Amino acid sequence: MTLVKLDSGDYINAEAVEVIKGGDNPYIGLRSNNSYDITPADRDRIVEAMRGSEQMSAKELVQAIFRGMQHELNAQRRRGNIL
């Protein structure tokens, strides 16, 4: 969960944001069907937090690659290609 502090002092969970409307009066819509007025600076912080939440850490990336390699090796063993 990634919390973002808004200019109003409130916090929102960036992962619960469904839509962000821009323009002169930006607002966000959450999955709970609530919507909140935000400032342009809030919008930028929310978007940045959402980008960060999609990225894997280096450790997670290495673990995902390792799991894929293990899966492929096990499949080759089942086919008799590797002893």
N, C-alpha and C positions, 0 to 999 in steps of 0.2 A: 504494500500500500504506500502510495506517495502522496503526502499531504503538502498542499501549497497554501501559504498564507496570503490572503487577499489584502488589498489596501484598506478594507473595512475592518481588518483585524480578525475576520473569520477564517477558518481553514476549510478546504475542500479536499476530497480524495480525487486526485487527477485520474485515477483508473475508473471512476464512476461517471466521467463526463461523456455524454452521448453526442453533443453538438456544441460548437462554439460559433456564435454569430459575430461578425465583425462590424465594421462601419462606425458611424458616429456614436451609437449607443450599443456597444457590445454586450452580449449576455451569454451565459452557458446554460445548457439543458442537461440535466443529470438523468441517469437510467431510472431514477425513482419518479420521473415526470415532473420534478421540481425545476424551476429556472431561476436564475439569479442575475441581476445586473452586475457587471464587472467593469473595471477600468481597462483601457488598452494595455497598461502595464501588467494587470492581472492576467489578461489574455495571453501575453507573451510568456509569462512565467508558467502558466498552465500548459501551453504548447510545448515549452522546453521540458517540463516534467514528463509529459506524455511521450516525447521522443526518448527520453532517458529510460523510461520504464519498458520500452520495447527492445532495448539493447541488452545483449547477453554480456555478462562479465567474462573476463578471460578464462576464469576457472570453469564456468558453465559451458563455454565453447569447447574447451579441451575435453571436458567430460562427455559432451555430446558427440564429439569426433571419436573418442575412445569407444563409446557404446556402439557407434556405427561400425567401427573396425571389428569389435568383438562379434557383432551380429554377422558380419560378412565372413569372418573366420569360421564361426560355427556352421554357417551354411555350406562353406567349402568342405569342412570336415564331414558333414552329413552326405555330401555328394561323393566323398572319397578322394577329393583332390589334395587333401592335406592329411598327414598322419597324426 
